[in-house]
Amino acid sequence: MIINLHGPATDRNKGQRLCAPPGLVPLATTMEFETVIGLEVHAQLKTKSKIFCNCTTEFGKPPNTNTCPVCLGMPGVLPVLNRQVVEFAIKMAIATNCVIAGLNQFARKNYFYPDLPKGYQVSQFDLPIAQHGYVDIEVDGKARRIGLTRIHMEEDAGKLIHDDVKPQSYVDLNRTGVPLIEIVSEPDIRSAEEAAAYLKKLHAILRYLDICDGNMQEGSFRCDANISLRQVGQKELGTRTELKNMNSFRNVQRALEFEVRRQRDVLLDGGKVVQETLLWDADRNVTNSMRGKEEAHDYRYFPDPDLVPVVIDEPWVARIKESMPELPDAKKQRFIETLQFNEEDASILTSSWELADYFESALSLYPDAKKLGNWIKTEMMRELKGEDGLDILAFPVTPENLAALLALIDKGTISGKIAKTVFDEMMKSGKDAQTIVKEKNLVQMSDEGDLIQIVQQIVQENPQQVADFKGGKTKLMGFFVGQLMQKTKGKANPKMANELFMQELSK
């Protein structure tokens, strides 16, 4: 009897590790697997009205109030395509290096679900608006190019709200008909880290273009992942599963890491991966089976008879291209070449258009890009990433006030240490730096006559440290300057402090 125990198995729903029986040693194996991931990203477009009617797309309205006979699928109604949806899709196609179709067509995707009032979804199938694009990502210093199969336009479905107490669900059709673009990648992604980097890149592009607000908690930017494993060197793809219900970059990465481990354990135990759709349970860190995975033929696609094909000519594409803003990769490269930032710093400062815009607004008033960038990376990013999760658009320290604060340091009005105290007060009160410095009497002490007396006092009070410094322990200069800062409550000019101590200790 041969026991195949190449690796530990995992119970998908309970997360328990299943081990070999006592006394049995797992057989060695040289089997290695390659992870293959393809992502389907749905981005809700920032249009004021829905894709085929005039209903508002505003989020948070009372259930079933943003509806009309068209988006409810009433008999006899006719959809009318929102032109801005097409233009937003073209922008994303240009930004991701896609080939834009001169002729594209809407199709009906047929399936039954309680929040789909028409019994079908208007989408695109064999004639999408764009195909064959790519985005470049970087993980652990290695550049990778991820291909895009297609971008297509479609309408969103409604939303089911499940009762936490009673065994019943409610249907909210406000989201029905909200415009989406679906961005489908090639199966080029080889790890959960690459998937997260790819998603962040798409998210940044959409935000820079200002065509999607990117709010994952509200469902404006959501992702489904197709994942399979195959033996290294094998050309054929393995059996894939589809992951849903991932509402953050972190959850996407965690869910994919879990599914890689689960499929690997199944294959090493001699089992077969079942093609199915899985839901990610973020509270328990496991996947749960939802349903068998549908194929394209299950949806019975056919051209929508109520919508004419969309014709896109070159002049239209050219006009849209001219109106587009500078995109993340181009801005990052400009920061490296013209402002002399390194790769890491440029990536941080261009990670979102809001942060890049904040930096450039402050830079127009304060010319030292490096010092400004360092303040944003340290003091500002600490607040943005803190427990409160501040939104940079509502950040209490404006670019103008940050520039003015750094100017006070350069003038010698305050020290760098005092500037951090002033910054904290600016965060709390929203006041400008000059006002806070005056109110709290934080002006830097730069009068040599006042400082030399305190320096001499510190030297007299610490004879042992003086002797050690003169004996060659020059690092004690930090001790002396620290004593001065304590006595002056951080207001002493650090440069002058070092000069005065050197002068006094060399006697």
C-alpha positions in Angstrom: 0.0 0.0 0.0 1.5 3.3 -1.0 0.5 6.3 1.0 0.7 9.6 -0.8 1.5 12.2 1.9 3.5 14.8 0.0 2.3 17.7 2.2 -0.2 18.6 4.9 -3.8 19.0 3.9 -6.1 21.9 4.8 -9.8 21.8 5.6 -10.9 24.8 3.6 -13.7 25.8 6.0 -12.1 25.0 9.3 -8.5 25.9 8.6 -7.3 22.8 10.4 -4.0 21.2 9.4 -4.4 17.4 8.7 -1.3 15.5 9.6 0.1 12.0 8.8 -0.9 9.2 11.2 1.6 8.5 13.9 4.6 6.4 12.8 4.2 7.2 9.1 6.7 9.5 7.4 5.5 11.7 4.5 7.1 10.6 1.2 9.6 13.0 -0.4 8.5 14.8 -3.6 10.2 17.0 -6.2 6.8 18.4 -7.3 6.8 22.2 -7.6 3.9 24.3 -8.6 3.5 27.6 -10.4 0.7 29.9 -9.4 -1.4 31.3 -12.2 -3.8 34.2 -11.4 -6.0 36.3 -13.6 -8.0 39.2 -12.2 -11.4 40.7 -13.2 -11.7 44.3 -11.9 -15.0 46.1 -11.9 -14.7 49.9 -11.7 -17.8 52.0 -11.1 -17.6 55.1 -13.3 -18.0 58.6 -11.9 -20.9 59.7 -14.1 -23.8 61.7 -12.7 -26.4 59.4 -14.3 -26.6 55.7 -15.0 -25.5 54.0 -18.2 -28.8 53.7 -20.0 -31.1 56.2 -18.1 -31.2 59.5 -16.3 -31.3 58.1 -12.8 -28.7 59.5 -10.4 -25.7 57.3 -9.4 -25.4 59.0 -6.0 -24.4 56.5 -3.3 -26.2 56.2 0.0 -29.8 57.1 -1.0 -32.8 55.3 0.6 -33.3 51.8 -1.0 -35.0 51.7 -4.4 -35.3 55.5 -4.8 -32.7 55.9 -7.6 -34.8 53.9 -10.0 -37.0 54.3 -13.1 -38.8 52.1 -15.6 -35.6 51.7 -17.7 -33.3 50.5 -15.0 -36.0 48.4 -13.5 -36.5 46.6 -16.8 -40.2 47.5 -17.3 -41.8 46.3 -20.5 -41.7 48.6 -23.5 -38.8 50.8 -22.3 -35.7 51.6 -24.4 -32.2 52.2 -23.1 -30.1 55.2 -24.3 -26.3 55.0 -24.0 -24.6 57.6 -21.8 -21.8 59.1 -24.0 -19.6 59.9 -21.0 -19.4 56.2 -20.1 -17.8 55.5 -23.6 -15.4 58.4 -23.1 -14.3 57.2 -19.7 -13.8 53.7 -21.1 -11.6 55.1 -23.9 -9.5 57.0 -21.3 -8.8 53.8 -19.4 -8.0 52.0 -22.6 -5.5 54.6 -23.6 -3.9 54.6 -20.2 -3.5 50.9 -20.2 -2.1 50.7 -23.8 -5.1 48.9 -25.3 -6.2 48.7 -28.9 -9.5 50.5 -29.1 -12.2 49.0 -31.3 -13.6 51.2 -34.0 -16.8 49.2 -33.7 -18.0 47.6 -30.5 -21.4 46.2 -29.4 -23.5 45.5 -26.3 -24.8 42.0 -25.6 -27.2 40.5 -23.1 -25.7 38.3 -20.5 -28.6 36.1 -19.3 -28.8 34.7 -15.8 -31.3 34.9 -12.9 -30.5 36.6 -9.7 -32.9 38.4 -7.3 -31.2 41.8 -7.7 -31.2 41.6 -11.6 -34.7 42.8 -12.5 -34.5 42.3 -16.2 -33.2 38.7 -15.9 -30.2 39.7 -17.9 -27.3 42.2 -17.7 -26.3 44.5 -20.5 -22.6 43.9 -21.1 -20.2 43.3 -24.0 -19.0 40.0 -25.2 -17.3 39.3 -28.6 -17.0 43.0 -29.5 -15.6 44.8 -26.4 -14.5 48.4 -26.6 -10.8 47.6 -26.0 -8.4 44.7 -26.0 -4.7 43.6 -25.8 -3.3 46.2 -23.3 -0.9 45.9 -20.5 0.3 47.6 -17.3 3.8 47.4 -15.7 4.2 46.6 -12.1 7.2 46.2 -9.7 7.5 43.7 -6.9 10.6 43.3 -4.8 12.6 45.4 -7.2 11.6 43.2 -10.2 9.6 44.7 -13.1 6.7 42.6 -14.6 4.3 43.3 -17.4 0.8 42.1 -16.9 -1.3 41.8 -20.1 -4.9 42.9 -20.3 -7.3 40.7 -22.3 -10.0 43.3 -22.6 -11.9 46.2 -21.2 -15.6 46.3 -21.7 -18.6 48.4 -20.6 -21.5 47.1 -18.7 -24.3 47.9 -16.2 -24.1 47.0 -12.6 -26.6 44.8 -10.8 -28.5 45.7 -7.7 -27.6 44.7 -4.1 -28.9 42.1 -1.7 -29.0 43.1 2.0 -29.1 40.1 4.3 -30.9 40.3 7.6 -28.5 39.5 10.5 -31.4 38.0 12.6 -34.1 36.7 10.3 -33.5 34.2 7.5 -34.4 36.7 4.8 -32.8 39.2 2.4 -33.8 42.5 1.0 -33.3 43.8 -2.5 -32.0 47.4 -3.2 -32.0 48.3 -6.9 -30.4 51.7 -6.6 -27.2 50.3 -8.0 -28.9 48.7 -11.0 -27.7 50.4 -14.2 -24.8 52.2 -12.6 -22.0 52.2 -15.3 -19.0 49.9 -15.0 -15.9 49.0 -16.9 -14.6 45.5 -16.4 -10.9 45.1 -16.8 -9.8 41.5 -17.4 -6.2 40.6 -17.1 -4.3 37.8 -18.9 -3.3 34.9 -16.6 0.1 36.5 -16.2 0.1 37.1 -12.4 2.3 34.7 -10.5 1.8 35.5 -6.8 -0.5 37.2 -4.4 2.0 40.1 -4.0 1.9 40.7 -7.8 -1.9 40.7 -7.7 -1.9 43.3 -5.0 0.6 45.5 -6.9 -1.4 45.1 -10.1 -4.6 46.2 -8.4 -2.9 49.2 -6.8 -1.6 50.2 -10.2 -5.1 50.0 -11.8 -6.6 51.8 -8.8 -4.0 54.7 -9.1 -4.7 55.0 -12.9 -8.4 55.2 -12.4 -8.0 57.8 -9.7 -5.6 59.9 -11.7 -8.0 59.9 -14.7 -10.8 60.8 -12.2 -13.2 58.3 -13.7 -13.7 56.2 -10.6 -13.6 57.1 -6.9 -11.9 53.8 -6.1 -13.9 53.2 -2.9 -13.6 49.5 -2.2 -15.8 49.6 0.9 -18.7 51.1 -1.2 -18.1 48.6 -4.0 -16.9 51.3 -6.5 -13.7 49.2 -7.1 -14.0 45.5 -6.7 -12.1 42.4 -7.9 -12.8 38.8 -8.7 -9.7 36.5 -8.9 -9.3 33.3 -11.0 -6.5 31.2 -9.6 -5.0 27.8 -10.5 -1.8 25.8 -9.9 0.2 23.8 -12.4 3.4 21.9 -12.2 6.5 24.0 -13.1 7.2 23.5 -16.8 3.6 22.5 -17.7 2.0 24.5 -20.4 -1.7 23.6 -19.8 -3.5 25.6 -17.1 -4.7 23.8 -14.0 -8.4 23.8 -12.8 -9.2 27.2 -11.6 -11.4 28.5 -8.8 -12.9 32.0 -8.6 -12.6 34.1 -5.5 -15.1 36.8 -4.6 -16.0 39.1 -1.7 -12.6 40.8 -1.3 -13.0 44.5 -0.3 -9.5 45.6 0.3 -6.0 45.2 -1.2 -5.0 43.4 2.0 -7.9 41.0 1.8 -7.2 40.2 -1.9 -3.6 39.3 -1.0 -4.6 37.2 2.0 -7.4 35.4 0.1 -5.1 34.5 -2.7 -2.3 33.3 -0.3 -4.9 31.1 1.4 -6.2 29.6 -1.9 -2.7 28.9 -3.2 -2.0 26.9 0.0 -5.3 25.1 -0.2 -5.0 24.1 -3.8 -1.4 23.0 -3.2 -2.4 20.8 -0.3 -5.2 19.2 -2.4 -2.8 18.4 -5.3 -0.1 17.1 -3.1 -2.6 14.8 -1.4 -3.5 13.3 -4.8 -6.8 15.1 -5.0 -8.4 17.2 -7.7 -9.2 20.9 -7.5 -13.0 21.5 -8.1 -13.9 24.4 -10.4 -16.1 26.5 -8.3 -16.8 30.1 -7.0 -15.5 30.8 -3.5 -16.3 33.5 -1.1 -13.6 35.0 1.1 -14.5 35.1 4.8 -12.2 37.9 6.1 -13.2 37.3 9.8 -12.2 33.6 9.8 -9.5 33.9 7.1 -11.0 31.0 5.0 -12.8 30.5 1.7 -16.3 29.0 1.5 -17.9 27.4 -1.6 -20.6 29.6 -3.2 -21.5 27.8 -6.4 -20.1 25.9 -9.4 -18.2 28.2 -11.8 -20.2 29.3 -14.8 -18.7 29.3 -18.3 -19.4 31.9 -21.0 -21.9 29.5 -22.8 -24.0 29.4 -19.6 -24.9 33.0 -20.0 -26.3 32.6 -23.6 -24.9 35.9 -24.8 -26.5 37.6 -27.9 -26.4 41.2 -29.2 -28.7 43.5 -27.5 -31.5 44.4 -30.0 -32.3 47.7 -28.3 -28.8 49.2 -28.6 -27.0 50.0 -31.8 -23.2 49.3 -32.2 -20.9 52.0 -30.9 -18.6 53.6 -33.6 -15.4 55.2 -32.3 -13.3 57.2 -34.8 -9.7 58.4 -34.5 -10.5 62.1 -34.0 -12.6 61.2 -31.0 -9.9 59.2 -29.5 -7.3 61.9 -30.2 -9.4 64.6 -28.5 -9.8 62.4 -25.4 -6.1 61.6 -25.3 -5.2 65.4 -25.4 -7.5 66.0 -22.4 -5.9 63.3 -20.2 -3.8 64.3 -17.2 -0.2 63.1 -16.5 -0.4 59.5 -15.4 1.4 57.9 -12.4 4.3 56.3 -14.2 5.0 59.5 -16.2 4.8 61.7 -13.1 7.0 59.3 -11.2 9.6 59.4 -13.9 9.5 63.2 -14.0 10.1 63.4 -10.2 13.1 61.1 -10.6 14.6 63.0 -13.5 13.8 66.7 -12.7 13.6 66.6 -8.9 16.3 64.0 -8.3 14.2 61.7 -6.1 15.1 58.1 -5.8 12.7 55.3 -7.0 11.2 54.7 -3.6 10.5 58.3 -2.8 9.1 59.1 -6.2 6.8 56.0 -5.9 5.5 57.2 -2.5 4.8 60.8 -3.7 3.0 59.6 -6.8 1.1 56.7 -5.2 -2.2 58.8 -5.4 -3.1 61.8 -7.4 -4.2 63.6 -4.2 -0.8 63.2 -2.6 1.1 64.2 -5.8 -1.1 67.2 -6.2 -0.5 68.2 -2.5 3.2 67.9 -3.0 3.3 69.9 -6.2 1.1 72.6 -4.7 3.4 73.0 -1.7 6.5 72.8 -4.1 5.2 75.8 -6.0 5.6 77.8 -2.8 8.7 76.1 -1.2 11.4 75.2 -3.7 13.4 72.6 -1.7 11.8 69.4 -3.1 13.9 67.0 -1.0 13.1 68.6 2.4 9.4 69.0 1.4 9.3 65.3 0.3 10.8 64.1 3.5 8.3 66.0 5.6 5.4 64.5 3.6 6.9 61.0 3.8 7.4 61.1 7.6 5.2 63.6 9.5 2.3 63.7 7.0 2.2 60.0 6.1 2.2 59.1 9.7 -1.1 61.0 10.2 -2.6 59.6 7.0 -1.8 56.0 7.9 -2.7 56.4 11.6 -5.7 55.1 13.5 -8.0 57.8 12.2 -7.1 57.2 8.6 -7.3 60.9 7.6 -8.3 61.7 4.0 -5.6 63.9 2.4 -8.4 66.0 0.8 -9.5 67.0 4.3 -6.0 67.2 5.7 -5.9 70.1 8.3 -2.5 71.3 7.2 -2.8 72.8 3.8 0.0 72.8 1.2 0.4 76.6 1.8 0.8 76.1 5.6 3.3 73.3 5.3 5.4 75.4 2.9 5.3 78.3 5.4 6.3 76.0 8.2 9.4 74.8 6.4 10.3 78.4 5.4 10.4 79.3 9.2 13.0 76.5 9.7 15.1 77.9 6.8 14.9 81.4 8.2 16.1 80.2 11.6 12.9 81.3 13.3 12.3 77.8 14.7 14.4 74.6 14.9 13.5 71.4 13.1 12.5 69.9 16.5 10.2 72.8 17.4 8.8 72.5 13.8 7.4 69.1 14.7 5.7 70.5 17.7 4.2 73.3 15.6 3.1 70.7 13.0 1.3 68.7 15.7 -0.5 71.9 16.8 -1.4 72.7 13.2 -3.0 69.3 12.9 -5.1 69.9 16.0 -6.1 73.5 15.4 -5.8 74.1 11.7 -3.9 77.3 12.4 -0.9 78.5 10.4 2.6 78.0 11.7 3.4 81.7 12.2 0.3 82.1 14.5 1.2 79.1 16.6 4.9 80.1 17.0 3.8 83.6 18.3 1.0 82.3 20.5 3.3 79.7 22.2 6.5 81.7 22.1 8.4 79.1 20.2 10.8 81.4 18.4 14.3 79.8 18.2 17.0 81.1 20.5 19.8 82.4 18.3 21.4 85.0 20.5 24.9 84.0 21.2 25.1 86.0 24.4 22.1 84.2 25.9 23.2 80.7 24.8 26.9 80.9 25.8 25.9 81.4 29.5 23.8 78.2 29.4 26.6 76.3 27.5 29.2 77.3 30.2 26.8 76.2 32.9 26.3 72.8 31.3 30.1 72.4 30.9 30.7 73.2 34.6 27.9 70.8 35.7 29.4 67.8 33.8 33.1 67.6 34.4 33.3 63.8 33.8 31.7 64.1 30.4 34.0 67.1 29.6 37.0 65.0 30.4 35.8 62.0 28.4 35.1 64.3 25.4 38.5 65.8 25.5 39.8 62.2 25.8 38.4 61.4 22.4 34.7 60.5 23.0 33.5 63.0 20.5 30.0 61.4 20.4 29.3 63.1 23.7 28.6 66.2 21.7 25.1 64.9 21.4 24.8 64.7 25.1 25.8 68.3 25.6 23.5 69.6 22.9 20.7 67.5 24.4 21.3 69.1 27.8 21.0 72.6 26.1 17.8 71.6 24.4 16.3 70.5 27.7 17.2 73.8 29.4 15.8 75.9 26.5 12.8 73.6 25.9 14.0 72.8 22.4 14.3 76.4 21.3 18.1 76.7 21.0 19.6 77.0 17.5 21.2 73.5 17.0 23.9 74.7 14.6 24.9 77.5 17.0 24.7 75.1 19.9 27.3 72.8 18.3 29.6 75.7 17.5 29.5 77.1 21.0 30.1 73.8 22.7 33.1 73.1 20.4 34.4 76.6 21.3 33.9 76.0 25.0 35.2 72.4 25.1 38.4 73.2 23.2 39.6 75.6 25.9 
